[in-house]
Amino acid sequence: MDFGSPTGKIKNSALCHVFLNLEARPEVFPGTRTHSSDRTMDLGLAEDHFSRPVGSFVASDIEQLKLAIEECKKLILELPEHSERQKDNVVKLIHLRLKLQELKDPEEDEPNLRVLLEHRFSKEKSKSVKQTCDKCSTIIWGLIQTWYTCTGCYYRCHSKCMNLITKPCVRSKVSHQSEYELSICPEIGLDRQDYRCAECRAQISLRGVPSEARQCDYTGQYYCSTCHWNDTAVIPARVIHNWEFESRKVCRSSMRYLALMMSRPVLRLKEINPLLFNFVEELVEIRKLRQDILLMKPYFITCKEAMEARLLLQLQDRQHFVENDDMYSLQDLIDISTGRLSCSLTEIHTTFAKHIKLDCERCQAKGFVCELCKEGDILFPFDSHTSVCHDCSAVFHRDCYFDNSTTCPRCARMTERKQDEEELDVKES
């Protein structure tokens, strides 16, 4: 039986039942069931161990508890395994350890908000014991310990660990440096790191002595087990260069950075890897849909009905889609690979086109007639069978536009009008 953790390791379901129902069964530790030899071991067990201690405690109180814990551990090892007395003494040991922890870390009047290294720590009210401190990598005992969470990067730590934090808030890095490392696992080697953790500078080695070196697939650097918990994340460089979405092991700070950067449109694919569009058909489809939406935007911002219906707010989660057609977030690329983005964007595209071409008379009036053939239905720049003049934005049938060997009729009229105005100005002067 291992007593290395604050609660020991309870391997027995019956013993777990005793622990979980302890508050409902005060008779587990009746005050009359004490012997002279157990006097030290029963120290404080008649009181509520989950309440805060009253008054101040001197060093002798802690020393007595430590002595009681050692006596209890010895007695547990001597008693018959799985016996009722052994189970009761294990529960005693749990309470003694909690009491000792409570004396070592008494609650103070902690502020609700603390600012440190650009972290904005908020005091937690939850009593859950399932959280882990990001600084010391131990369990946060919510029942008896004060703990904080950064509202920016969700860094969690004990109150007593806050003054030991050396890593600034990742959100500040996201705000000041919104860009990815675009080299795949840029390893520099442990020797360049002086065989120390890239974050806390603790000594590490690949042999695990004194601490295991764990590589972060995003930064390429090596970290200790305290700074690298084998969390996994999709690596942007692998997505852009290899269209690979397999999660890789990353350190804690990289995991938080990638999570906060996930929805930020900072990837200009046509500059980073333009060949990607030649091999990923889904990207070409999404680019065309985005270009169409940008052509629809002028209709909506000048249409009262569209503004009242707030049609453009259907893209509020991807605001960059109504601003440009070449910037992508990592979440966009992940959704493209799964097919999710194509489905949602096609649905929005259909809704927008329906408003312009069928539902709204004002938007319909802004359509075009092909000036080359002067036949057919009203044309719109986002129709699949049309082409748009790059100079004057006039819309024509695609076949008519490419078959026409002359200049755009509208551009010709505008040029002629400009020349007439210039001649008139000369005559008047």
C-alpha positions as CSV (number, residue, x, y, z in Angstrom):
1,M,0.0,0.0,0.0
2,D,1.4,3.4,-1.1
3,F,1.1,6.4,1.1
4,G,3.1,8.8,-1.2
5,S,0.2,11.1,-2.0
6,P,-1.9,13.1,0.4
7,T,-4.6,10.5,0.4
8,G,-2.6,7.4,-0.1
9,K,-3.8,5.0,-2.8
10,I,-7.1,3.4,-1.9
11,K,-7.2,0.2,-4.0
12,N,-10.2,-1.3,-2.4
13,S,-13.8,-0.5,-3.4
14,A,-15.1,-1.1,0.1
15,L,-12.5,1.4,1.5
16,C,-13.5,4.0,-1.2
17,H,-17.1,3.6,0.0
18,V,-16.0,4.3,3.6
19,F,-14.1,7.4,2.5
20,L,-16.9,8.8,0.3
21,N,-19.6,8.3,3.0
22,L,-17.4,9.5,5.8
23,E,-19.5,12.6,6.6
24,A,-22.7,10.5,6.8
25,R,-20.9,8.0,9.1
26,P,-19.4,9.8,12.1
27,E,-19.4,6.6,14.0
28,V,-16.2,5.5,12.1
29,F,-14.2,7.5,14.6
30,P,-16.2,7.4,17.9
31,G,-14.6,9.3,20.6
32,T,-14.9,6.4,23.1
33,R,-12.9,4.0,20.9
34,T,-9.4,5.2,22.0
35,H,-6.6,3.5,23.9
36,S,-3.6,5.0,25.6
37,S,-1.3,3.7,22.9
38,D,-3.5,5.4,20.2
39,R,-3.7,8.8,21.9
40,T,-1.2,10.4,19.6
41,M,-2.8,8.8,16.5
42,D,-6.3,10.0,17.4
43,L,-5.1,13.6,17.6
44,G,-7.9,15.9,16.4
45,L,-10.0,13.2,14.8
46,A,-13.1,14.1,16.7
47,E,-13.5,17.5,15.0
48,D,-14.5,18.5,11.5
49,H,-11.3,18.1,9.4
50,F,-12.7,20.0,6.5
51,S,-13.3,23.2,8.5
52,R,-10.7,25.9,8.9
53,P,-8.5,25.8,12.1
54,V,-9.4,28.4,14.7
55,G,-6.6,30.5,16.1
56,S,-2.9,30.2,15.4
57,F,-0.9,27.0,15.4
58,V,2.6,26.6,16.6
59,A,5.3,24.2,15.3
60,S,4.5,21.6,17.9
61,D,1.0,21.1,16.4
62,I,2.5,20.2,13.0
63,E,5.2,17.9,14.6
64,Q,2.5,16.1,16.6
65,L,0.5,15.5,13.4
66,K,3.6,14.2,11.6
67,L,4.2,11.8,14.5
68,A,0.6,10.7,14.4
69,I,0.8,10.0,10.6
70,E,3.9,7.9,11.0
71,E,2.3,5.9,13.9
72,C,-0.8,5.4,11.8
73,K,1.2,4.2,8.7
74,K,3.1,1.6,10.9
75,L,-0.2,0.3,12.4
76,I,-1.8,0.0,8.9
77,L,1.1,-2.2,7.7
78,E,0.9,-4.3,10.9
79,L,-2.8,-5.0,10.7
80,P,-4.3,-7.8,8.6
81,E,-4.8,-6.7,5.0
82,H,-8.4,-5.8,4.1
83,S,-9.5,-6.0,7.7
84,E,-12.0,-3.5,9.1
85,R,-9.4,-2.0,11.5
86,Q,-7.0,-1.5,8.6
87,K,-9.7,0.3,6.6
88,D,-10.6,2.5,9.5
89,N,-6.9,3.4,10.0
90,V,-6.4,4.2,6.4
91,V,-9.3,6.7,6.7
92,K,-7.7,8.1,9.8
93,L,-4.5,8.6,7.8
94,I,-6.4,10.4,5.1
95,H,-7.8,12.8,7.6
96,L,-4.5,13.3,9.4
97,R,-2.8,14.2,6.1
98,L,-5.6,16.7,5.2
99,K,-5.2,18.2,8.6
100,L,-1.5,18.6,8.2
101,Q,-1.9,20.2,4.8
102,E,-4.5,22.5,6.3
103,L,-2.0,23.7,9.0
104,K,0.8,24.1,6.5
105,D,-1.4,26.1,4.1
106,P,-4.0,28.0,6.2
107,E,-6.5,30.2,4.4
108,E,-5.7,33.8,4.4
109,D,-7.8,36.8,3.2
110,E,-6.8,36.3,-0.4
111,P,-7.9,38.9,-2.9
112,N,-10.4,37.9,-5.6
113,L,-8.2,39.3,-8.4
114,R,-4.4,39.3,-8.7
115,V,-2.2,40.5,-11.6
116,L,1.2,38.9,-12.1
117,L,3.4,38.7,-15.2
118,E,0.4,39.9,-17.3
119,H,-1.8,37.1,-15.9
120,R,-5.1,38.2,-14.5
121,F,-5.8,35.6,-11.8
122,S,-9.3,35.2,-10.5
123,K,-9.9,33.4,-7.2
124,E,-11.8,30.2,-7.7
125,K,-14.9,29.3,-5.7
126,S,-15.1,25.7,-6.9
127,K,-14.2,23.0,-4.4
128,S,-13.4,20.4,-7.0
129,V,-10.3,18.3,-6.3
130,K,-9.8,17.3,-9.9
131,Q,-7.7,20.3,-10.9
132,T,-3.9,20.2,-11.2
133,C,-1.5,23.1,-10.4
134,D,0.3,24.2,-13.5
135,K,3.3,25.3,-11.5
136,C,4.0,22.4,-9.1
137,S,2.1,19.7,-11.0
138,T,0.3,18.5,-7.9
139,I,-3.4,18.2,-7.2
140,I,-5.3,21.3,-6.1
141,W,-7.3,20.3,-3.0
142,G,-10.2,22.7,-3.4
143,L,-11.6,21.8,0.0
144,I,-8.7,23.2,1.9
145,Q,-6.5,25.2,-0.5
146,T,-7.0,28.5,-2.2
147,W,-6.4,28.5,-6.0
148,Y,-6.6,30.9,-8.9
149,T,-7.2,30.7,-12.6
150,C,-5.9,33.2,-15.2
151,T,-8.8,34.6,-17.1
152,G,-6.6,35.0,-20.2
153,C,-4.8,31.7,-20.7
154,Y,-6.5,29.5,-18.0
155,Y,-3.3,28.9,-16.1
156,R,-4.3,27.3,-12.8
157,C,-2.2,27.3,-9.6
158,H,-2.2,27.2,-5.9
159,S,-2.2,30.5,-4.1
160,K,1.1,29.6,-2.5
161,C,2.6,28.9,-6.0
162,M,1.8,32.2,-7.5
163,N,5.0,34.0,-6.4
164,L,7.0,31.2,-8.0
165,I,5.5,31.7,-11.5
166,T,8.1,32.8,-14.1
167,K,6.1,32.4,-17.4
168,P,4.1,35.4,-18.6
169,C,0.5,35.0,-19.7
170,V,0.3,33.4,-23.1
171,R,-2.6,35.7,-24.1
172,S,-0.2,38.7,-24.0
173,K,2.0,36.9,-26.5
174,V,-1.1,36.3,-28.7
175,S,-1.9,40.0,-28.6
176,H,1.6,41.2,-29.3
177,Q,2.8,38.5,-31.6
178,S,-0.1,36.9,-33.6
179,E,1.9,34.6,-35.7
180,Y,2.8,30.9,-35.9
181,E,6.1,29.0,-36.0
182,L,5.9,27.8,-39.6
183,S,8.9,25.4,-39.5
184,I,8.1,21.8,-38.8
185,C,9.5,20.9,-35.3
186,P,12.6,23.2,-35.5
187,E,14.8,21.2,-33.1
188,I,18.0,22.8,-31.9
189,G,19.3,20.0,-29.7
190,L,19.7,19.5,-26.0
191,D,23.3,20.7,-26.1
192,R,22.1,24.1,-27.4
193,Q,19.7,24.2,-24.4
194,D,22.6,23.4,-22.0
195,Y,20.7,20.3,-21.1
196,R,18.1,22.4,-19.3
197,C,14.3,22.8,-19.7
198,A,13.5,25.5,-22.2
199,E,11.0,27.1,-19.8
200,C,12.0,26.6,-16.2
201,R,15.7,25.8,-16.8
202,A,15.6,22.6,-14.7
203,Q,18.2,20.0,-15.7
204,I,16.9,17.3,-18.1
205,S,18.3,14.5,-20.2
206,L,17.0,11.9,-22.7
207,R,17.9,9.2,-20.2
208,G,15.5,10.7,-17.7
209,V,18.2,11.5,-15.2
210,P,17.7,13.8,-13.3
211,S,14.5,14.6,-15.2
212,E,13.0,13.3,-18.5
213,A,13.4,15.5,-21.5
214,R,10.2,15.8,-23.5
215,Q,10.2,17.5,-26.9
216,C,7.5,19.9,-28.0
217,D,6.6,19.3,-31.6
218,Y,5.6,22.9,-32.1
219,T,8.7,24.7,-30.8
220,G,11.1,21.8,-31.3
221,Q,12.6,22.5,-27.9
222,Y,12.9,20.1,-24.9
223,Y,11.1,20.5,-21.6
224,C,10.9,18.9,-18.2
225,S,7.9,16.8,-17.1
226,T,6.6,19.8,-15.0
227,C,6.4,22.1,-18.1
228,H,5.4,19.3,-20.6
229,W,2.5,17.1,-19.7
230,N,2.3,15.2,-23.0
231,D,-0.7,17.3,-24.1
232,T,-1.4,17.1,-27.8
233,A,-2.4,19.7,-30.4
234,V,-2.7,20.1,-34.2
235,I,0.6,21.7,-35.5
236,P,0.0,24.6,-37.9
237,A,3.3,24.0,-39.8
238,R,2.3,20.4,-40.5
239,V,-1.1,21.5,-41.8
240,I,0.2,24.2,-44.1
241,H,3.1,22.2,-45.6
242,N,1.8,18.6,-45.5
243,W,-2.0,19.0,-45.0
244,E,-1.5,16.8,-41.9
245,F,-3.9,17.1,-39.0
246,E,-2.6,14.5,-36.6
247,S,-2.2,15.8,-33.0
248,R,1.3,15.9,-31.7
249,K,2.8,16.3,-28.2
250,V,3.4,19.8,-27.1
251,C,4.4,21.6,-23.9
252,R,1.9,23.4,-21.7
253,S,2.7,26.9,-22.9
254,S,2.5,25.8,-26.6
255,M,-0.8,24.1,-25.9
256,R,-2.3,27.3,-24.5
257,Y,-0.8,29.4,-27.2
258,L,-2.2,27.2,-30.0
259,A,-5.6,27.1,-28.3
260,L,-5.8,30.9,-28.1
261,M,-4.6,31.3,-31.7
262,M,-6.9,28.7,-33.1
263,S,-9.6,31.1,-34.4
264,R,-7.3,33.9,-35.4
265,P,-7.0,34.5,-39.2
266,V,-3.2,34.9,-39.5
267,L,-2.4,32.4,-42.2
268,R,-2.1,33.8,-45.8
269,L,-2.0,30.5,-47.7
270,K,-1.3,31.9,-51.1
271,E,2.0,33.4,-49.8
272,I,3.0,30.6,-47.4
273,N,2.2,27.6,-49.7
274,P,0.3,28.6,-52.9
275,L,0.8,25.1,-54.3
276,L,-1.6,23.8,-51.6
277,F,-4.6,25.0,-53.7
278,N,-3.4,22.7,-56.6
279,F,-3.7,19.6,-54.4
280,V,-6.6,20.3,-52.0
281,E,-9.9,20.7,-53.9
282,E,-11.8,21.7,-50.8
283,L,-9.6,24.8,-50.5
284,V,-10.5,25.9,-54.1
285,E,-14.2,25.5,-53.3
286,I,-14.0,27.5,-50.1
287,R,-12.0,30.3,-51.8
288,K,-14.7,30.6,-54.5
289,L,-17.5,30.8,-51.9
290,R,-15.6,33.4,-50.0
291,Q,-15.0,35.5,-53.1
292,D,-18.7,35.3,-53.9
293,I,-19.6,36.5,-50.4
294,L,-17.3,39.5,-50.8
295,L,-19.2,40.3,-54.0
296,M,-22.5,40.0,-52.1
297,K,-21.4,42.3,-49.3
298,P,-22.0,45.6,-51.1
299,Y,-25.6,44.6,-51.7
300,F,-26.2,44.0,-48.0
301,I,-24.6,47.1,-46.6
302,T,-26.8,49.3,-48.9
303,C,-30.0,47.3,-48.4
304,K,-32.2,48.3,-45.5
305,E,-34.0,44.9,-45.3
306,A,-30.7,43.0,-45.2
307,M,-29.4,45.3,-42.5
308,E,-32.5,44.8,-40.4
309,A,-32.3,41.0,-40.9
310,R,-28.6,41.2,-40.0
311,L,-27.7,38.7,-42.7
312,L,-24.0,39.3,-42.4
313,L,-24.1,38.3,-38.7
314,Q,-24.4,34.7,-39.9
315,L,-20.6,34.9,-40.4
316,Q,-19.9,36.6,-37.1
317,D,-17.8,33.6,-35.9
318,R,-15.6,34.1,-39.0
319,Q,-15.6,37.8,-39.4
320,H,-12.6,37.7,-41.7
321,F,-14.8,36.0,-44.4
322,V,-16.5,39.4,-45.0
323,E,-13.2,41.3,-45.0
324,N,-10.9,39.3,-47.3
325,D,-10.7,36.0,-49.2
326,D,-7.0,35.0,-48.5
327,M,-6.6,34.9,-44.7
328,Y,-7.4,31.6,-42.8
329,S,-7.3,30.6,-39.2
330,L,-6.1,27.1,-38.1
331,Q,-9.7,26.3,-37.2
332,D,-10.8,27.1,-40.7
333,L,-8.3,24.6,-42.1
334,I,-9.4,22.0,-39.6
335,D,-13.0,22.5,-40.6
336,I,-12.2,22.4,-44.3
337,S,-10.5,19.0,-43.8
338,T,-13.5,17.6,-42.0
339,G,-16.0,19.0,-44.6
340,R,-17.8,21.0,-41.9
341,L,-16.9,24.5,-43.3
342,S,-17.9,23.6,-46.8
343,C,-21.4,22.6,-45.6
344,S,-22.0,25.7,-43.4
345,L,-20.6,28.1,-46.0
346,T,-22.6,26.7,-48.8
347,E,-25.8,27.1,-46.8
348,I,-24.9,30.7,-46.0
349,H,-24.0,31.4,-49.6
350,T,-27.5,30.0,-50.7
351,T,-29.3,32.2,-48.2
352,F,-27.4,35.4,-49.3
353,A,-28.0,34.7,-53.0
354,K,-31.7,34.0,-52.4
355,H,-32.1,37.4,-50.7
356,I,-30.4,39.3,-53.6
357,K,-31.9,37.5,-56.5
358,L,-35.4,36.5,-55.3
359,D,-36.5,38.1,-52.0
360,C,-35.4,41.8,-52.3
361,E,-36.6,44.0,-55.2
362,R,-34.0,46.7,-54.3
363,C,-31.1,44.2,-54.6
364,Q,-32.6,42.8,-57.8
365,A,-32.6,46.2,-59.3
366,K,-28.8,46.3,-58.9
367,G,-28.3,43.4,-61.3
368,F,-26.6,43.7,-64.7
369,V,-27.6,43.1,-68.4
370,C,-24.9,41.6,-70.6
371,E,-23.9,44.6,-72.8
372,L,-22.2,42.2,-75.3
373,C,-25.1,40.1,-76.3
374,K,-27.9,42.1,-74.6
375,E,-29.8,38.9,-74.0
376,G,-30.7,36.6,-71.1
377,D,-31.6,37.1,-67.5
378,I,-30.4,39.7,-65.0
379,L,-26.8,38.9,-64.1
380,F,-25.0,39.3,-60.7
381,P,-21.2,39.2,-60.2
382,F,-21.4,36.1,-58.0
383,D,-23.2,34.0,-60.6
384,S,-21.1,31.0,-61.7
385,H,-21.6,31.7,-65.4
386,T,-20.5,35.3,-65.4
387,S,-17.3,37.3,-65.6
388,V,-16.6,40.7,-64.1
389,C,-14.6,43.5,-65.7
390,H,-11.6,44.2,-63.5
391,D,-11.6,48.0,-64.3
392,C,-15.3,49.0,-64.0
393,S,-16.9,45.9,-62.3
394,A,-19.5,45.5,-65.1
395,V,-20.9,41.9,-65.4
396,F,-21.1,39.9,-68.6
397,H,-21.8,36.3,-69.6
398,R,-18.5,34.4,-69.3
399,D,-18.7,33.1,-72.9
400,C,-19.5,36.6,-74.3
401,Y,-16.7,38.2,-72.3
402,F,-13.9,35.9,-73.5
403,D,-15.2,35.7,-77.1
404,N,-15.2,39.5,-77.3
405,S,-12.1,40.9,-78.9
406,T,-12.9,44.5,-78.2
407,T,-12.7,46.4,-74.9
408,C,-15.4,46.4,-72.3
409,P,-18.4,48.6,-73.6
410,R,-18.8,50.3,-70.2
411,C,-15.1,51.1,-70.0
412,A,-15.2,52.5,-73.5
413,R,-18.2,54.8,-72.6
414,M,-16.4,56.0,-69.5
415,T,-13.3,56.7,-71.4
416,E,-15.2,58.6,-74.1
417,R,-17.1,60.6,-71.4
418,K,-13.9,61.6,-69.7
419,Q,-12.3,62.8,-73.0
420,D,-15.4,64.9,-73.7
421,E,-15.2,66.5,-70.3
422,E,-11.5,67.3,-70.8
423,E,-12.2,68.9,-74.2
424,L,-15.0,71.0,-72.7
425,D,-12.7,72.2,-69.9
426,V,-10.2,73.3,-72.5
427,K,-12.7,75.2,-74.5
428,E,-14.1,77.0,-71.4
429,S,-10.6,78.0,-70.3
